[in-house]
Amino acid sequence: MNGDREVMYLIERINGNVILQAYMQEVSTEIFDILQRLAMYQAVCLPVEKHAHGHGIVQDYEDCMSLLMRLGTTQKSIDSGSIFHESVAEVLLVGNIRERCGVFWNFFVNSSQRYNIFAQLLQSTDNPRNCLHKVAPSAQGPQQEQHAFTTPPCINVERFEQIRNPAALKGAAHCNTMARNISLLKRYIGSLPGKTRKECRFPRKEDLQKRYALRLDSTVPRLSEREVYLQATTCASRYGPKYCGETCMWKTGHMAWEMHNGSAFAQEAKNRHESTLAGPSGHTHRLLNAMKILNNFDLEKWILLCVVWLVGSDHHSIYEVLAGANFHGMHVYAHMNSIQIVEHMLWKIS
């Protein structure tokens, strides 16, 4: 996206839209509620067991909440929007769209975060145990309060139950609960149908990647203090305290991939006078799938958020984000290009 003023201006308008910002705040609040419920359940019901995220015995709610929050970031400078662990709660409260989408991705989609929040939700509701928790004694003597994890009200129960259905996965009933739930998640979130992405792109040579690095002044939104801190800390540890340059350390889609110009996807984009960077957006497809478990899921708002997240970080073009959303019922207007379609979406919500 370096130097593309028309696209940058559109993304800046999407990023500054008050309705989208309010929607993102609502989603963040709901996800924070999910984390709180999981942390309380784990603190009360799993006091002497090894927890699902594999970090050993946890004694109290604060420890549980801290460990869950850590799943919101990779802390890798090559990942756009990445932040340090201690900043995840702040991002849920006041983060920019890129930071928040990155946190949501890590919580619900990222396959390298083996025990992500989505998997833990499935495990906690799969076979909810009733836990007896000691409370203050009364005149009748010591009392115990019963606790069990219940599906948070922000979750679309019907869709969630479809994911949890063991019949959806062969042999699911005979395998370990967490292993089964991870398999269910991979099947549900999935990847783009067909072989479109594999056929239309190939890895860019490493010695050529740097020339396509995203300039700091071309990011939309601009890097937050949290993102800058991670980038600067990593840069200083690698190259010393000197200024590290005018480009991000992120490994963008534009840097990582080259397009097969003869592929069907590239030809169609060329015929429509659309730009391409890395092929149809699998991140868009998978994040939309994950966010559909929320009752307040709004397809067009999430597409706009993905445009800010992925186009503003030079991972994809607008056309490629829309290609990833095409499998989710997005209405495509044949007489409109990708910028006009996004403009129309922004007009509809405003």
N, C-alpha and C positions, 0 to 999 in steps of 0.2 A: 504493500500500500504506500510505500515511500513516494511522496510527491503527488499522489492522486488527490487533488484538492476537492473534486466533486464528491468522491466517496468519503473523504475525511469530514467534509461539511455535513453530509447526511448522517454519519455515525455520531457526530457531535450533537446533532439535533435529537437523535434517538436517545443518546446518553443523558441529555438534559431534560427529557420529557418527564414532567412531574407525575403523570399517571403511572408510567413505567417504574419510576423510582419508588412510588408508594406501593406498587405491586411487589417489587423486589423486597421492600421492607416487610411486607406482610408474609411473604414466603420465608424470609429469614427468621421472623418471629415464630412461625410454625415449626421450622426445623429446630430452632433452639428449644421449643417445647418438647419435641421428640427426644432430643438429647437429655433434657432434664428427666423425663419419664424413664428413659433407659438407665440413666445413672442412678436414680432412686431405686429402681427395681433391682439393679445389680448390687447396690450397696446393702439392700435389705434382704434380698433373697439368695444372694450368692456370697455370703460373708466368709466362707472358709473353703471356697473352691477356686480353681484356676479359671479366670474369666475368659470369655470367648476371644478377646483380642490378644491373648497369649502373653500378657505382661506380668503374670503371677497373681498372688493374693492381693486383693484390694480391701481396705478396711473401712472406708467411709465414702460418703457421697462426693466430697470434693475431689478425692483421688479418682473416683470413677468418671466424674465429669471432665477432669483434666485429661485422662487417657482417651476419652471419646473425642475431645477437642483436637488431640494430636492427629487424629485420622483426617482432619480437614486440610492438611497440606503435606507436600512431599519435602518441603524445605530445599528444593533444588533450584538453583539459579537459572537453569535451562528451561524451566516450566513457567510459562507466562502467568502472571498474577500470583506467583508463589510467595509465601510469607513464612515467618518463623512460627513455631508452635504457639508461642505465647500471644500471638496476634490474632488467632482464629476467632476468639470471642468478640474482639473489637471489630473484626471484619463483618461478622453477623450483625453487629449493631450499626456500624457506620461505613462499611467498606464500599468501594466502587463496584460497578457491575462486573468487571473482569475478575476482581478478587473474589466476589461472592460466587460467581459461576464456577471459578476454580475450586472453591471450598465445597460447593454442592457436588461437583464432579468427583472429588476425592471421597466425600461422604457416601455417595450413592452409586457411583459407576466404576471408579478406578479399580481395575483388576489387580494392580500391584498392592493395593491396600486390602489384603486378603480378608480381614475381618472388618469390612467397612460397615457403616451404619445400617445400610439396607440389609445386609446379611444378619446383623444383630437384631434388627427388627423382626425378621422372619424367624430367627431362633427363639426370641423371647415370646412371640405369640404362637409359635408352633405347638408347644406343649407347656403352657403356662402353669407353673407350680404355685400353689397357695403357700405362702410363707408365714410362719408365726413369728411375730416381732414383739419383743417385750416393750411394754409402755409403763408409765408411772402407775404404781399401785393405788388402789382406791380403798374405800372402807370395806369392800367385799374381798380384799386381798389382791395379790398380783394378778395383773391382766395381760392378755396378749391380743394384739391387733393383727388381723389377717390382711395380707397383701397379695395381689396377683397382677401381672402385667396385662393391661388392656390396650387395645389398639387406640392410638391417639385420635381425637376427633377430627383432626385435619386430614386424616388418611381416608381415601376412597375405599371403603371396606369391600365392596364388590370386586374391584380390580385387584385389591390386595389378596383376597381369597383365591382368585384365579391364579395368582403367582404361587401361592402356598400349596395349591392342590398337588399332592404327591403323584396323582395319575398323570400329571403333565410331564413327568420324567420317568423313563424306564428304569426300574430297579430302585427308585427313590426310597421306597419304604424299607429297604434292606440295608441302607448305608447310614453312616454317621450323620447326625442331625445337621451339624454345621457344613459338612462336606456336601450333603444333599442340597442345603439351601444355597450354597455357592454355585452348585450346578444349575439350580433353578434360576438363579439370578443371571448367569451367563446366557442361559437359554432365552430368558425373557428380554433382557436388554439387548443382547445380540449385536450383530454388525449389519452393515447395509446389505440388503438382498442382492443376489447375483455376484458377478465378478467385475462390476463396473470399475471399482477403484483399482483393482490389481491390473486391469488391462490398460488403464489410462495413465499410469504414472510409474516412475522407477526412482530409486534413491539417487540423490545428487551426490557427486563425489565430494568427499570431505574437504579437500583442498580448494573447492570452489564455493563452499557454503558461506564463508565469511563475507563474500562480496554481496550477498543477499540479506545480510543482517538488517534488522529493523532499527532505524534511527530513533533515538529517544524523543525527538521532537515530532515524530510521526505516530506515536502511540495515542490511541483514543480509548478511554480517557488517559490523561497524563498519569505517570506512575505516582502512586501514593507514597507517603513517607515510609510505610511498612514495606512496600515493594523495593523502594530505593535502598532501604537499610539492608535487606537481604542481598541485593545486587552488589552494593558497595562492600559489604562484609566479605562476600565471596571473592570479589575482584581483588580486594586488598590482600586476602590470604593467598591468592594465586600469583598476583603480579606486584605486590608491595603497595605502599600507601599512595603511589602516584595516581593521577587521573587515568581512568581506564578507557576513555574514549567517548565517542558520541553515539554508540550503538548499544542496544540491549544485549544482555547475555542469553536471552531466550533462544532456544532452538525452534524457530518458527516453521510452519508448514512450507513456506516459500523457500526457506533454506534447505529443508530436508528432502524435498521432492522436485523432480522434473516431470514434465508432461510428455506423454507419447502423442505427438501432434496428429498421428494418423488414427488414433482411437476414435470410436464412435462418440464418446463424450466430448472429446476435444473438437471434433468436426461439428457436432451440434452446437457447441458454444461458439465456434467460429462463424457458423451460419447465422447465429442470433446476435453476432457482434458483442459477445460477452467475454470477459477476461477469466482466466483460470490460473490457479497457483498450485494446487495439490490434489485436485480431484474432488468428487462429491464428499461432503463433510460427514464422516462417521461420528464425530463428536456431537454434532447437532442431532443426528438420528438417535444416538444412545442417551443423551441427556433428556431429550423429549420423552423417550420411553420411560426413563426413571421418574421424571417429574409428573407423569400421568397418575402416579399414586396419590397425588394431592387433590383434595376436593376442589380447590380453587384453580386448577390447571386451566390455562388459557393459551391455546395453540399460537395465536398470532402474537401475543405478548412474548411468549418464549422464543419465537422465531426472531423477533426484534432484539431480544436480549442476547441471543446467540450471534446475531450480526455484530453487535458491539463487542462481545467477548472474542470472537474468532476473526472477524475482519479487522477490527481495531488492533489486533495483535499480529496481523499478517500471516495467520494460519491458512485462511481461505479467502476467496473472493465472495462477494454477495451471491453471485450465481451458484457457487458451490454450496453455500449454506442453504439456499433454497432447494438445491438438489437433494440435500440430506433430509430436508423437511418434507419432501415430496411424498414420502411413504406414510405420512401422518394425516392425510386428508387436506393438505393445503391446496387452495384453489389457485390454479395458475392461469393467468390471462395471456392468451396467445399473442395479443396485439401489444403487450407491454414487456419492456425489458426488466431485468432484475431490480434496477434502481427504482423504476416506476412502480413495481409491485411493492417494494418495501415502503416507498413514499405513500402508497395507497393504504397499506397496513397502519402506518403511523397516523395518517389522517383519520382512519376509522376509530382508533382508540382515543384520539385527542378531543 
